[in-house]
């Protein structure tokens, strides 16, 4: 059984997930920890629980989801794993920060260690996450789905009764709509969805909302 620790971090209240199982192996998904106390909360949790971190997974490359990449690399030797299309966002955080906020980025960028694509799998402990490609919010959006535990980490593709914006560089409403329709067809209704911001939901509840409000 998976244990999911959610830490709400940075100025945009992003959900950073530390996911572990009975073997004490773990993955961290979207480490957006920006402030020093947030970074310490992440590292302290991993160490206090005696976890062995195997992967740093990124649903996409927007800065609020990868603020803490340098800390994960420095403390645990793990660089981000992300889709090729969003690699440039992670590896040049200063440019992304300047483009978005008009200010220099105060931390070092980290090189990506592994490129993820549709159909890949990520293993840790006794569990496996399937990689689903979901462009639209960004060009390289990903969802991480664990069929045996009926959970999916949806990043900024799906929120509680909402979905990601498409007005940022690399965003596309047509691609996002296609991604959302595909997710409703391949992820079972009872699956719990853990988004990049806000509370969790289920695919059944979200699909009902999508079909009645937008589709």
MDTraj code that builds the backbone (N, CA, C; nanometers):
import mdtraj as md
import numpy as np

residues = "UNK UNK UNK UNK UNK UNK UNK UNK UNK UNK UNK UNK UNK UNK UNK UNK UNK UNK UNK UNK UNK UNK UNK UNK UNK UNK UNK UNK UNK UNK UNK UNK UNK UNK UNK UNK UNK UNK UNK UNK UNK UNK UNK UNK UNK UNK UNK UNK UNK UNK UNK UNK UNK UNK UNK UNK UNK UNK UNK UNK UNK UNK UNK UNK UNK UNK UNK UNK UNK UNK UNK UNK UNK UNK UNK UNK UNK UNK UNK UNK UNK UNK UNK UNK UNK UNK UNK UNK UNK UNK UNK UNK UNK UNK UNK UNK UNK UNK UNK UNK UNK UNK UNK UNK UNK UNK UNK UNK UNK UNK UNK UNK UNK UNK UNK UNK UNK UNK UNK UNK UNK UNK UNK UNK UNK UNK UNK UNK UNK UNK UNK UNK UNK UNK UNK UNK UNK UNK UNK UNK UNK UNK UNK UNK UNK UNK UNK UNK UNK UNK UNK UNK UNK UNK UNK UNK UNK UNK UNK UNK UNK UNK UNK UNK UNK UNK UNK UNK UNK UNK UNK UNK UNK UNK UNK UNK UNK UNK UNK UNK UNK UNK UNK UNK UNK UNK UNK UNK UNK UNK UNK UNK UNK UNK UNK UNK UNK UNK UNK UNK UNK UNK UNK UNK UNK UNK UNK UNK UNK UNK UNK UNK UNK UNK UNK".split()
xyz = np.array([
    [0.0844, -0.1197, 0.0000],
    [0.0000, 0.0000, 0.0000],
    [0.0879, 0.1245, 0.0000],
    [0.0460, 0.2253, -0.0753],
    [0.1237, 0.3478, -0.0852],
    [0.0874, 0.4451, 0.0263],
    [0.1886, 0.5134, 0.0754],
    [0.1692, 0.6245, 0.1668],
    [0.1999, 0.7528, 0.0906],
    [0.1053, 0.8450, 0.0887],
    [0.1200, 0.9684, 0.0116],
    [0.1251, 1.0868, 0.1070],
    [0.2406, 1.1508, 0.1124],
    [0.2591, 1.2704, 0.1933],
    [0.2494, 1.3923, 0.1021],
    [0.1578, 1.4821, 0.1342],
    [0.1395, 1.6034, 0.0555],
    [0.1933, 1.7226, 0.1330],
    [0.2851, 1.7963, 0.0712],
    [0.3342, 1.9202, 0.1283],
    [0.2947, 2.0336, 0.0350],
    [0.2197, 2.1295, 0.0867],
    [0.1763, 2.2440, 0.0062],
    [0.2837, 2.3518, 0.0192],
    [0.3423, 2.3888, -0.0941],
    [0.4629, 2.4714, -0.0900],
    [0.4556, 2.5908, -0.1847],
    [0.5456, 2.6807, -0.1626],
    [0.5752, 2.8025, -0.2386],
    [0.4580, 2.8995, -0.2491],
    [0.4830, 3.0087, -0.3182],
    [0.3867, 3.1185, -0.3266],
    [0.2584, 3.0790, -0.3986],
    [0.2644, 2.9747, -0.4800],
    [0.1476, 2.9335, -0.5586],
    [0.0773, 2.8120, -0.4995],
    [0.1133, 2.7756, -0.3775],
    [0.0449, 2.6656, -0.3069],
    [0.0424, 2.5380, -0.3910],
    [0.1606, 2.4976, -0.4319],
    [0.1754, 2.3781, -0.5150],
    [0.1832, 2.2535, -0.4290],
    [0.1278, 2.1439, -0.4779],
    [0.1308, 2.0163, -0.4059],
    [0.2555, 1.9369, -0.4429],
    [0.3438, 1.9213, -0.3467],
    [0.4599, 1.8343, -0.3614],
    [0.4254, 1.7015, -0.2944],
    [0.4427, 1.5913, -0.3663],
    [0.4056, 1.4602, -0.3142],
    [0.5297, 1.3735, -0.2909],
    [0.5358, 1.3131, -0.1730],
    [0.6361, 1.2116, -0.1443],
    [0.5607, 1.0805, -0.1284],
    [0.5868, 0.9862, -0.2166],
    [0.5087, 0.8627, -0.2261],
    [0.5992, 0.7449, -0.1928],
    [0.5627, 0.6687, -0.0911],
    [0.6458, 0.5571, -0.0467],
    [0.5608, 0.4328, -0.0247],
    [0.6273, 0.3189, -0.0117],
    [0.5534, 0.1960, 0.0182],
    [0.6205, 0.1199, 0.1320],
    [0.5777, -0.0036, 0.1530],
    [0.6223, -0.0826, 0.2681],
    [0.7715, -0.1158, 0.2638],
    [0.8358, -0.1000, 0.1496],
    [0.9794, -0.1267, 0.1386],
    [1.0624, -0.0071, 0.1827],
    [0.9972, 0.1070, 0.2087],
    [1.0635, 0.2336, 0.2445],
    [1.1341, 0.2975, 0.1251],
    [1.1047, 0.2488, 0.0053],
    [1.1500, 0.3198, -0.1139],
    [1.0430, 0.4216, -0.1525],
    [1.0861, 0.5305, -0.2186],
    [0.9940, 0.6405, -0.2446],
    [1.0297, 0.7145, -0.3722],
    [0.9320, 0.7898, -0.4203],
    [0.9541, 0.8886, -0.5259],
    [0.9010, 1.0222, -0.4752],
    [0.9590, 1.1294, -0.5242],
    [0.9042, 1.2616, -0.4982],
    [0.8524, 1.3158, -0.6300],
    [0.7324, 1.3711, -0.6272],
    [0.6677, 1.4219, -0.7479],
    [0.6486, 1.5721, -0.7342],
    [0.7065, 1.6470, -0.8277],
    [0.6915, 1.7928, -0.8339],
    [0.7389, 1.8616, -0.7050],
    [0.8682, 1.8565, -0.6823],
    [0.9224, 1.9237, -0.5640],
    [0.9326, 2.0736, -0.5910],
    [0.8287, 2.1449, -0.5516],
    [0.8234, 2.2894, -0.5709],
    [0.8629, 2.3687, -0.4482],
    [0.9304, 2.3048, -0.3531],
    [0.9688, 2.3728, -0.2294],
    [1.0612, 2.4902, -0.2601],
    [1.0194, 2.6096, -0.2203],
    [1.0954, 2.7310, -0.2513],
    [1.1635, 2.7886, -0.1277],
    [1.0871, 2.8098, -0.0232],
    [1.1423, 2.8689, 0.0981],
    [1.2236, 2.7648, 0.1761],
    [1.3199, 2.8148, 0.2533],
    [1.4116, 2.7241, 0.3218],
    [1.3379, 2.6293, 0.4155],
    [1.2353, 2.6780, 0.4844],
    [1.1621, 2.5898, 0.5757],
    [1.0857, 2.4811, 0.5000],
    [1.0449, 2.5106, 0.3764],
    [0.9783, 2.4094, 0.2944],
    [1.0784, 2.3031, 0.2495],
    [1.1955, 2.3467, 0.2111],
    [1.2991, 2.2527, 0.1688],
    [1.3375, 2.1600, 0.2846],
    [1.3490, 2.2173, 0.4030],
    [1.3806, 2.1366, 0.5204],
    [1.2678, 2.0398, 0.5537],
    [1.1422, 2.0837, 0.5346],
    [1.0291, 1.9951, 0.5610],
    [1.0346, 1.8724, 0.4703],
    [1.0733, 1.8934, 0.3455],
    [1.0846, 1.7825, 0.2503],
    [1.1959, 1.6877, 0.2916],
    [1.3147, 1.7413, 0.3120],
    [1.4284, 1.6547, 0.3440],
    [1.4127, 1.5884, 0.4806],
    [1.3570, 1.6611, 0.5772],
    [1.3375, 1.6030, 0.7103],
    [1.2377, 1.4880, 0.7069],
    [1.1305, 1.5030, 0.6286],
    [1.0314, 1.3956, 0.6191],
    [1.0955, 1.2692, 0.5618],
    [1.1712, 1.2850, 0.4550],
    [1.2340, 1.1701, 0.3907],
    [1.3296, 1.1002, 0.4874],
    [1.4089, 1.1768, 0.5588],
    [1.5065, 1.1185, 0.6504],
    [1.4404, 1.0640, 0.7769],
    [1.3444, 1.1377, 0.8299],
    [1.2779, 1.0919, 0.9530],
    [1.2038, 0.9608, 0.9321],
    [1.1498, 0.9412, 0.8114],
    [1.0776, 0.8178, 0.7811],
    [1.1706, 0.7055, 0.7347],
    [1.2993, 0.7375, 0.7213],
    [1.3945, 0.6364, 0.6773],
    [1.3738, 0.5932, 0.5335],
    [1.3306, 0.6857, 0.4480],
    [1.2986, 0.6523, 0.3096],
    [1.4225, 0.6565, 0.2203],
    [1.4235, 0.5699, 0.1219],
    [1.5238, 0.5739, 0.0159],
    [1.4571, 0.6309, -0.1085],
    [1.4968, 0.7510, -0.1464],
    [1.4346, 0.8180, -0.2597],
    [1.4949, 0.7649, -0.3897],
    [1.4079, 0.7152, -0.4791],
    [1.4536, 0.6540, -0.6034],
    [1.4378, 0.7436, -0.7256],
    [1.3377, 0.8313, -0.7249],
    [1.3123, 0.9149, -0.8427],
    [1.2603, 1.0514, -0.8002],
    [1.2958, 1.1530, -0.8798],
    [1.2329, 1.2848, -0.8699],
    [1.1561, 1.3062, -1.0007],
    [1.0255, 1.2888, -0.9942],
    [0.9393, 1.2936, -1.1125],
    [0.8743, 1.4303, -1.1257],
    [0.8631, 1.4772, -1.2491],
    [0.8019, 1.6077, -1.2757],
    [0.6865, 1.5917, -1.3734],
    [0.5685, 1.6375, -1.3329],
    [0.4541, 1.6337, -1.4241],
    [0.4698, 1.7345, -1.5365],
    [0.5444, 1.8420, -1.5120],
    [0.5799, 1.9402, -1.6150],
    [0.6861, 2.0322, -1.5591],
    [0.7305, 2.1286, -1.6409],
    [0.8482, 2.2045, -1.6033],
    [0.8272, 2.3441, -1.5506],
    [0.7038, 2.3859, -1.5247],
    [0.6823, 2.5208, -1.4734],
    [0.7493, 2.5377, -1.3378],
    [0.8014, 2.6584, -1.3144],
    [0.8903, 2.6799, -1.1997],
    [0.8294, 2.6432, -1.0649],
    [0.6985, 2.6627, -1.0487],
    [0.6388, 2.6334, -0.9181],
    [0.6374, 2.4840, -0.8865],
    [0.6659, 2.4009, -0.9857],
    [0.6711, 2.2563, -0.9652],
    [0.8132, 2.2029, -0.9537],
    [0.9124, 2.2872, -0.9794],
    [1.0516, 2.2398, -0.9761],
    [1.1436, 2.3319, -0.8960],
    [1.0868, 2.4230, -0.8168],
    [1.1686, 2.5113, -0.7341],
    [1.2709, 2.4340, -0.6509],
    [1.2315, 2.3176, -0.6011],
    [1.3178, 2.2430, -0.5093],
    [1.4108, 2.1437, -0.5745],
    [1.4228, 2.1476, -0.7075],
    [1.5037, 2.0484, -0.7780],
    [1.6492, 2.0498, -0.7325],
    [1.7027, 2.1674, -0.7042],
    [1.8432, 2.1747, -0.6625],
    [1.8637, 2.1107, -0.5253],
    [1.7661, 2.1268, -0.4364],
    [1.7769, 2.0643, -0.3038],
    [1.7725, 1.9119, -0.3135],
    [1.6822, 1.8583, -0.3956],
    [1.6736, 1.7126, -0.4119],
    [1.8024, 1.6579, -0.4722],
    [1.8618, 1.7339, -0.5640],
    [1.9878, 1.6905, -0.6243],
    [2.1019, 1.6973, -0.5229],
    [2.1089, 1.8064, -0.4488],
    [2.2173, 1.8236, -0.3520],
    [2.2078, 1.7237, -0.2362],
    [2.0867, 1.6989, -0.1887],
    [2.0690, 1.6150, -0.0695],
    [2.0613, 1.4661, -0.1001],
    [2.0068, 1.4312, -0.2182],
    [1.9829, 1.2896, -0.2471],
    [2.0441, 1.2421, -0.3786],
    [2.1075, 1.3337, -0.4518],
    [2.1741, 1.2954, -0.5756],
    [2.0810, 1.2613, -0.6904],
    [1.9557, 1.3075, -0.6824],
    [1.8572, 1.2775, -0.7869],
    [1.8228, 1.4033, -0.8661],
    [1.8378, 1.3946, -0.9967],
    [1.7996, 1.5041, -1.0857],
    [1.6590, 1.4781, -1.1393],
    [1.5925, 1.5825, -1.1887],
    [1.4534, 1.5670, -1.2349],
    [1.4402, 1.4719, -1.3536],
    [1.3259, 1.4044, -1.3588],
    [1.2865, 1.3207, -1.4718],
    [1.1599, 1.3824, -1.5303],
    [1.1623, 1.4099, -1.6607],
    [1.0586, 1.4931, -1.7213],
    [1.0471, 1.4622, -1.8700],
    [0.9416, 1.5088, -1.9324],
    [0.9260, 1.4921, -2.0773],
    [1.0222, 1.5844, -2.1520],
    [1.0678, 1.5368, -2.2656],
    [1.1627, 1.6125, -2.3473],
    [1.1165, 1.7552, -2.3764],
    [0.9872, 1.7722, -2.4034],
    [0.9361, 1.9032, -2.4436],
    [0.9484, 2.0091, -2.3345],
    [0.9567, 1.9666, -2.2081],
    [0.9691, 2.0623, -2.0973],
    [1.1090, 2.0647, -2.0366],
    [1.1991, 1.9949, -2.0984],
    [1.3357, 1.9888, -2.0450],
    [1.3981, 2.1282, -2.0342],
    [1.3793, 2.2098, -2.1362],
    [1.4417, 2.3423, -2.1382],
    [1.3937, 2.4297, -2.0226],
    [1.2702, 2.4088, -1.9772],
    [1.2174, 2.4886, -1.8668],
    [1.2936, 2.4619, -1.7372],
    [1.3270, 2.3362, -1.7137],
    [1.3971, 2.2975, -1.5914],
    [1.5444, 2.3369, -1.5972],
    [1.6050, 2.3179, -1.7123],
    [1.7490, 2.3382, -1.7224],
    [1.7888, 2.4844, -1.7376],
    [1.6914, 2.5722, -1.7603],
    [1.7195, 2.7161, -1.7638],
    [1.6120, 2.7882, -1.6835],
    [1.6147, 2.7659, -1.5535],
    [1.5149, 2.8270, -1.4656],
    [1.5255, 2.9790, -1.4641],
    [1.6464, 3.0309, -1.4826],
    [1.6623, 3.1756, -1.4822],
    [1.5838, 3.2389, -1.5969],
    [1.5915, 3.1792, -1.7133],
    [1.5173, 3.2325, -1.8280],
    [1.3674, 3.2224, -1.8036],
    [1.3221, 3.1087, -1.7524],
    [1.1793, 3.0916, -1.7255],
    [1.1317, 3.1928, -1.6216],
    [1.2098, 3.2104, -1.5168],
    [1.1730, 3.3029, -1.4099],
    [1.1670, 3.4457, -1.4625],
    [1.2655, 3.4827, -1.5439],
    [1.2667, 3.6177, -1.6009],
    [1.1484, 3.6379, -1.6953],
    [1.1189, 3.5381, -1.7774],
    [1.0070, 3.5481, -1.8713],
    [0.8743, 3.5627, -1.7976],
    [0.8586, 3.4902, -1.6882],
    [0.7322, 3.4898, -1.6145],
    [0.7193, 3.6089, -1.5198],
    [0.8268, 3.6395, -1.4468],
    [0.8191, 3.7369, -1.3381],
    [0.9093, 3.8585, -1.3569],
    [0.9945, 3.8540, -1.4592],
    [1.0815, 3.9679, -1.4837],
    [1.1945, 3.9818, -1.3836],
    [1.2287, 3.8732, -1.3134],
    [1.3340, 3.8772, -1.2132],
    [1.4296, 3.7600, -1.2341],
    [1.5548, 3.7747, -1.1903],
    [1.6488, 3.6619, -1.1990],
    [1.6113, 3.5530, -1.0997],
    [1.6404, 3.4298, -1.1345],
    [1.6115, 3.3178, -1.0456],
    [1.7225, 3.3064, -0.9423],
    [1.6871, 3.2964, -0.8130],
    [1.7894, 3.3021, -0.7076],
    [1.8613, 3.1707, -0.6777],
    [1.8249, 3.0627, -0.7454],
    [1.8853, 2.9328, -0.7169],
    [1.9451, 2.8749, -0.8452],
    [2.0340, 2.7766, -0.8349],
    [2.0920, 2.7154, -0.9548],
    [1.9926, 2.6239, -1.0262],
    [2.0032, 2.6168, -1.1575],
    [1.9253, 2.5206, -1.2347],
    [1.9910, 2.3831, -1.2234],
    [1.9130, 2.2792, -1.2498],
    [1.9621, 2.1415, -1.2419],
    [1.9387, 2.0733, -1.3757],
    [2.0349, 1.9978, -1.4227],
    [2.0200, 1.9225, -1.5460],
    [1.9234, 1.8055, -1.5255],
    [1.8459, 1.7771, -1.6278],
    [1.7532, 1.6638, -1.6249],
    [1.8315, 1.5338, -1.6360],
    [1.7899, 1.4327, -1.5601],
    [1.8621, 1.3051, -1.5629],
    [1.7993, 1.2026, -1.6555],
    [1.6683, 1.2082, -1.6693],
    [1.5971, 1.1059, -1.7456],
    [1.4802, 1.1694, -1.8187],
    [1.4642, 1.1348, -1.9453],
    [1.3505, 1.1828, -2.0228],
    [1.2419, 1.0763, -2.0225],
    [1.1200, 1.1188, -1.9921],
    [1.0060, 1.0277, -1.9827],
    [0.9120, 1.0499, -2.1005],
    [0.8496, 0.9427, -2.1463],
    [0.7587, 0.9500, -2.2604],
    [0.6399, 0.8583, -2.2377],
    [0.5379, 0.8759, -2.3189],
    [0.4172, 0.7945, -2.3135],
    [0.4512, 0.6458, -2.3074],
    [0.3910, 0.5772, -2.2105],
    [0.4086, 0.4334, -2.1990],
    [0.5255, 0.3880, -2.1148],
    [0.6135, 0.4812, -2.0761],
    [0.7227, 0.4436, -1.9866],
    [0.6673, 0.4031, -1.8505],
    [0.7462, 0.3313, -1.7758],
    [0.7093, 0.2969, -1.6383],
    [0.8218, 0.3385, -1.5446],
    [0.7841, 0.3761, -1.4243],
    [0.8794, 0.4155, -1.3206],
    [0.8551, 0.3243, -1.2009],
    [0.9586, 0.2529, -1.1585],
    [0.9431, 0.1566, -1.0494],
    [1.0161, 0.2013, -0.9243],
    [0.9569, 0.1709, -0.8105],
    [1.0205, 0.1901, -0.6811],
    [0.9545, 0.0929, -0.5843],
    [1.0339, 0.0369, -0.4935],
    [0.9779, -0.0609, -0.4013],
    [0.9039, -0.1699, -0.4767],
    [0.7796, -0.1938, -0.4357],
    [0.6976, -0.2968, -0.5005],
    [0.5922, -0.2363, -0.5932],
    [0.6096, -0.1104, -0.6302],
    [0.5088, -0.0408, -0.7095],
    [0.5650, 0.0146, -0.8405],
    [0.4734, 0.0371, -0.9332],
    [0.5090, 0.0911, -1.0642],
    [0.4110, 0.2012, -1.1022],
    [0.4648, 0.3098, -1.1545],
    [0.3840, 0.4185, -1.2082],
    [0.3945, 0.4174, -1.3600],
    [0.2813, 0.4280, -1.4268],
    [0.2796, 0.4374, -1.5721],
    [0.2783, 0.5842, -1.6137],
    [0.3561, 0.6164, -1.7144],
    [0.3655, 0.7533, -1.7639],
    [0.2641, 0.7746, -1.8768],
    [0.1798, 0.8762, -1.8617],
    [0.0813, 0.9122, -1.9638],
    [0.1127, 1.0551, -2.0100],
    [0.1287, 1.0726, -2.1382],
    [0.1622, 1.2028, -2.1954],
    [0.0360, 1.2871, -2.2116],
    [0.0352, 1.4066, -2.1501],
    [-0.0847, 1.4914, -2.1511],
    [-0.0495, 1.6365, -2.1830],
    [-0.0109, 1.6664, -2.3070],
    [0.0214, 1.8048, -2.3410],
    [-0.1025, 1.8944, -2.3362],
    [-0.0789, 2.0226, -2.3209],
    [-0.1890, 2.1186, -2.3210],
    [-0.1644, 2.2327, -2.2255],
    [-0.1445, 2.2008, -2.0973],
    [-0.1060, 2.3042, -2.0019],
    [0.0362, 2.3495, -2.0321],
    [0.1219, 2.2536, -2.0593],
    [0.2545, 2.2779, -2.1147],
    [0.2752, 2.1752, -2.2249],
    [0.3782, 2.1932, -2.3021],
    [0.4013, 2.1011, -2.4132],
    [0.4407, 1.9623, -2.3641],
    [0.5019, 1.9571, -2.2454],
    [0.5520, 1.8286, -2.1961],
    [0.4787, 1.7730, -2.0764],
    [0.3501, 1.7984, -2.0640],
    [0.2744, 1.7521, -1.9486],
    [0.2686, 1.6005, -1.9370],
    [0.2770, 1.5513, -1.8125],
    [0.2691, 1.4075, -1.7853],
    [0.1760, 1.3806, -1.6681],
    [0.1143, 1.2630, -1.6704],
    [0.0387, 1.2102, -1.5569],
    [0.1054, 1.0790, -1.5168],
    [0.1162, 1.0553, -1.3861],
    [0.1738, 0.9311, -1.3347],
    [0.0620, 0.8488, -1.2708],
    [0.0385, 0.7298, -1.3251],
    [-0.0771, 0.6488, -1.2892],
    [-0.0336, 0.5156, -1.2307],
    [-0.0885, 0.4829, -1.1125],
    [-0.0633, 0.3537, -1.0490],
    [-0.1931, 0.2743, -1.0483],
    [-0.2039, 0.1778, -1.1374],
    [-0.3280, 0.1022, -1.1533],
    [-0.3587, 0.0167, -1.0301],
    [-0.2571, -0.0436, -0.9703],
    [-0.2820, -0.1331, -0.8575],
    [-0.3328, -0.0597, -0.7340],
    [-0.3020, 0.0687, -0.7224],
    [-0.3473, 0.1472, -0.6073],
    [-0.4612, 0.2429, -0.6435],
    [-0.4983, 0.2455, -0.7715],
    [-0.6088, 0.3309, -0.8188],
    [-0.5855, 0.4787, -0.7873],
    [-0.4657, 0.5264, -0.8220],
    [-0.4340, 0.6678, -0.8017],
    [-0.3604, 0.7213, -0.9241],
    [-0.3712, 0.8523, -0.9427],
    [-0.2980, 0.9188, -1.0503],
    [-0.2580, 1.0580, -1.0047],
    [-0.1368, 1.0968, -1.0401],
    [-0.0866, 1.2299, -1.0102],
    [-0.0942, 1.3115, -1.1386],
    [-0.1819, 1.4123, -1.1380],
    [-0.2211, 1.4774, -1.2628],
    [-0.1555, 1.6127, -1.2878],
    [-0.0687, 1.6584, -1.1977],
    [-0.0034, 1.7865, -1.2209],
    [-0.1042, 1.8978, -1.2412],
    [-0.0782, 1.9818, -1.3412],
    [-0.1710, 2.0917, -1.3718],
    [-0.2597, 2.0595, -1.4913],
    [-0.2729, 1.9314, -1.5227],
    [-0.3662, 1.8912, -1.6289],
    [-0.5086, 1.8873, -1.5741],
    [-0.5275, 1.8232, -1.4601],
    [-0.6600, 1.8150, -1.3962],
    [-0.6502, 1.8664, -1.2534],
    [-0.7444, 1.9537, -1.2175],
    [-0.7638, 1.9984, -1.0800],
    [-0.9025, 1.9534, -1.0334],
    [-0.9318, 1.9770, -0.9077],
    [-1.0665, 1.9517, -0.8565],
    [-1.1655, 2.0410, -0.9310],
    [-1.2541, 1.9798, -1.0093],
    [-1.3550, 2.0499, -1.0872],
    [-1.2956, 2.1621, -1.1724],
    [-1.1776, 2.1368, -1.2267],
    [-1.1139, 2.2368, -1.3116],
    [-1.0018, 2.1694, -1.3903],
    [-0.9276, 2.2503, -1.4647],
    [-0.8144, 2.2000, -1.5424],
    [-0.7132, 2.3127, -1.5588],
    [-0.5976, 2.2803, -1.6117],
    [-0.4893, 2.3765, -1.6217],
    [-0.5126, 2.4852, -1.7244],
    [-0.4499, 2.5988, -1.7007],
    [-0.4580, 2.7102, -1.7945],
    [-0.3749, 2.6784, -1.9189],
    [-0.4059, 2.7469, -2.0280],
    [-0.3359, 2.7197, -2.1539],
    [-0.2765, 2.8462, -2.2154],
    [-0.2705, 2.9546, -2.1376],
    [-0.2225, 3.0815, -2.1919],
    [-0.0746, 3.1070, -2.1638],
    [-0.0038, 3.0073, -2.1098],
    [0.1396, 3.0194, -2.0882],
    [0.2143, 2.9626, -2.2095],
    [0.3413, 2.9983, -2.2278],
    [0.4177, 2.9424, -2.3405],
    [0.4121, 2.7910, -2.3438],
    [0.3824, 2.7355, -2.4613],
    [0.3705, 2.5908, -2.4749],
    [0.2307, 2.5382, -2.4487],
    [0.1401, 2.6260, -2.4022],
    [0.0035, 2.5843, -2.3755],
    [-0.0812, 2.5783, -2.5009],
    [-0.1809, 2.4909, -2.5018],
    [-0.2706, 2.4766, -2.6159],
    [-0.4040, 2.4217, -2.5687],
    [-0.5119, 2.4960, -2.5930],
    [-0.6438, 2.4481, -2.5517],
    [-0.6826, 2.3218, -2.6278],
    [-0.6524, 2.3158, -2.7548],
    [-0.6898, 2.1978, -2.8330],
    [-0.6152, 2.0730, -2.7840],
    [-0.4875, 2.0894, -2.7532],
    [-0.4116, 1.9744, -2.7019],
    [-0.4594, 1.9353, -2.5626],
    [-0.4883, 2.0339, -2.4787],
    [-0.5360, 2.0021, -2.3448],
    [-0.6705, 1.9316, -2.3509],
    [-0.7597, 1.9799, -2.4345],
    [-0.8910, 1.9164, -2.4473],
    [-0.8766, 1.7708, -2.4912],
    [-0.7869, 1.7455, -2.5858],
    [-0.7636, 1.6087, -2.6314],
    [-0.7058, 1.5228, -2.5179],
    [-0.6158, 1.5813, -2.4401],
    [-0.5574, 1.5085, -2.3276],
    [-0.6632, 1.4745, -2.2235],
    [-0.7500, 1.5697, -2.1929],
    [-0.8550, 1.5468, -2.0938],
    [-0.9524, 1.4390, -2.1401],
    [-0.9930, 1.4457, -2.2647],
    [-1.0840, 1.3439, -2.3180],
    [-1.0193, 1.2055, -2.3138],
    [-0.8907, 1.2007, -2.3448],
    [-0.8210, 1.0716, -2.3420],
    [-0.8121, 1.0174, -2.2002],
    [-0.7815, 1.1023, -2.1036],
    [-0.7716, 1.0562, -1.9659],
    [-0.9033, 0.9984, -1.9158],
    [-1.0140, 1.0616, -1.9524],
    [-1.1433, 1.0105, -1.9071],
    [-1.1737, 0.8733, -1.9679],
    [-1.1091, 0.8419, -2.0786],
    [-1.1363, 0.7136, -2.1443],
    [-1.0424, 0.6021, -2.0993],
    [-0.9250, 0.6363, -2.0424],
    [-0.8289, 0.5316, -2.0088],
    [-0.8076, 0.5139, -1.8587],
    [-0.8470, 0.6110, -1.7776],
    [-0.8314, 0.5985, -1.6331],
    [-0.9657, 0.5617, -1.5714],
    [-0.9729, 0.4542, -1.4945],
    [-1.1007, 0.4074, -1.4386],
    [-1.1665, 0.5108, -1.3476],
    [-1.2998, 0.5092, -1.3409],
    [-1.3745, 0.6088, -1.2631],
    [-1.3369, 0.6142, -1.1154],
    [-1.3018, 0.5011, -1.0545],
    [-1.2745, 0.4982, -0.9111],
    [-1.1353, 0.5492, -0.8755],
    [-1.0564, 0.5887, -0.9743],
    [-0.9204, 0.6362, -0.9495],
    [-0.9219, 0.7702, -0.8762],
    [-0.8379, 0.7813, -0.7727],
    [-0.8224, 0.9087, -0.7016],
    [-0.7180, 0.9918, -0.7741],
    [-0.7509, 1.1168, -0.8013],
    [-0.6623, 1.2069, -0.8737],
    [-0.5983, 1.3058, -0.7764],
    [-0.4666, 1.3111, -0.7798],
    [-0.3913, 1.4040, -0.6960],
    [-0.3328, 1.5138, -0.7858],
    [-0.3882, 1.6349, -0.7793],
    [-0.3483, 1.7411, -0.8723],
    [-0.2293, 1.8224, -0.8226],
    [-0.1819, 1.9112, -0.9084],
    [-0.0694, 1.9962, -0.8745],
    [-0.1028, 2.1078, -0.7785],
    [-0.2294, 2.1417, -0.7674],
    [-0.2768, 2.2437, -0.6742],
    [-0.4153, 2.2031, -0.6256],
    [-0.4459, 2.2324, -0.5010],
    [-0.5796, 2.2090, -0.4498],
    [-0.6054, 2.0656, -0.4076],
    [-0.7321, 2.0360, -0.3714],
    [-0.7670, 1.9044, -0.3165],
    [-0.7757, 1.7960, -0.4232],
    [-0.7744, 1.6723, -0.3778],
    [-0.7894, 1.5578, -0.4677],
    [-0.9348, 1.5428, -0.5101],
    [-0.9550, 1.4598, -0.6102],
    [-1.0898, 1.4276, -0.6573],
    [-1.0846, 1.2849, -0.7121],
    [-1.1915, 1.2390, -0.7722],
    [-1.1907, 1.1093, -0.8403],
    [-1.2164, 1.1306, -0.9882],
    [-1.1750, 1.0353, -1.0675],
    [-1.2006, 1.0465, -1.2103],
    [-1.3501, 1.0455, -1.2390],
    [-1.4265, 0.9712, -1.1602],
    [-1.5713, 0.9688, -1.1793],
    [-1.6319, 1.1075, -1.1586],
    [-1.5958, 1.1724, -1.0490],
    [-1.6498, 1.3050, -1.0198],
    [-1.6026, 1.4069, -1.1220],
    [-1.4743, 1.3990, -1.1560],
    [-1.4213, 1.4964, -1.2509],
    [-1.4820, 1.4761, -1.3903],
    [-1.4958, 1.3526, -1.4327],
    [-1.5518, 1.3236, -1.5655],
    [-1.6958, 1.3724, -1.5758],
    [-1.7725, 1.3570, -1.4662],
    [-1.9095, 1.4081, -1.4663],
    [-1.9090, 1.5590, -1.4859],
    [-1.8224, 1.6272, -1.4111],
    [-1.8128, 1.7730, -1.4242],
    [-1.7706, 1.8120, -1.5656],
    [-1.6717, 1.7435, -1.6194],
    [-1.6210, 1.7744, -1.7530],
    [-1.7286, 1.7545, -1.8581],
    [-1.8035, 1.6461, -1.8459],
    [-1.9065, 1.6165, -1.9445],
    [-2.0230, 1.7160, -1.9379],
    [-2.0539, 1.7628, -1.8188],
    [-2.1696, 1.8532, -1.8045],
    [-2.1328, 1.9988, -1.8231],
    [-2.0126, 2.0370, -1.7843],
    [-1.9763, 2.1776, -1.7855],
    [-1.8981, 2.2221, -1.9079],
    [-1.8188, 2.1301, -1.9686],
    [-1.7278, 2.1745, -2.0740],
    [-1.7318, 2.0926, -2.2015],
    [-1.7480, 1.9652, -2.1893],
    [-1.7327, 1.8785, -2.3075],
    [-1.8359, 1.9097, -2.4147],
])
top = md.Topology()
chain = top.add_chain()
for i, resn in enumerate(residues, 1):
    res = top.add_residue(resn, chain, resSeq=i)
    for name in ("N", "CA", "C"):
        top.add_atom(name, md.element.get_by_symbol(name[0]), res)
traj = md.Trajectory(xyz[None], top)
